[in-house]
Amino acid sequence: MDSIRLVNACLTLFFEEGVYKEEQRFTHEYEELSVLNDDALGAWLKSSKTRKEVQESDPVLLALIIELHRKVDMLTRMVEQKEQPLHLPLRGEATIHAVGYDGYFECDVPVLQTERVYYGRFTLPSFPKRVTPLFFQALSPTLAKITTMHHEDEREWDTYVASCERAMIREMKGFDDEY
């Protein structure tokens, strides 16, 4: 545990004790959020034929239109489901104040029980915003390691950790007002 390198961050984590594949409601939401993040529009965009067709388009404008389309889809689902919450209510909430590669993170207060497995979710500050579901194991009352996360979310996590590192380096060099 001494070799874990963490950098400052700020994420809100919602969590509850539960093991992947054993706690059906958590597994169901975990898979559901994957489907929401990998919708038909996203699959269409990833196809090679579509990439050739949209090469001439403005990528920023295209990304904004797609995000608007997803928000309309989300609102439609909410209305059709008679305003049922999109996410399970989870018992715990904490602030993640430090993150690291390989899925390590640290909460600002001791809210975890060592060696227990939890289901959780947070939203990374990226575009487009996506709810990131995960399962993690507590290594101490504050430190945890992500054990199960979707592949695309793992890449987003690593990108987020790298951006936090860059921000920390800029701050240490006195360039914190750059962005």
Helices and strands as residue ranges (DSSP letters): E 7-17, H 24-37, H 40-46, H 48-53, H 59-80, E 92-100, G 101-103, E 104-107, E 117-123, E 131-138, E 143-149, H 151-173
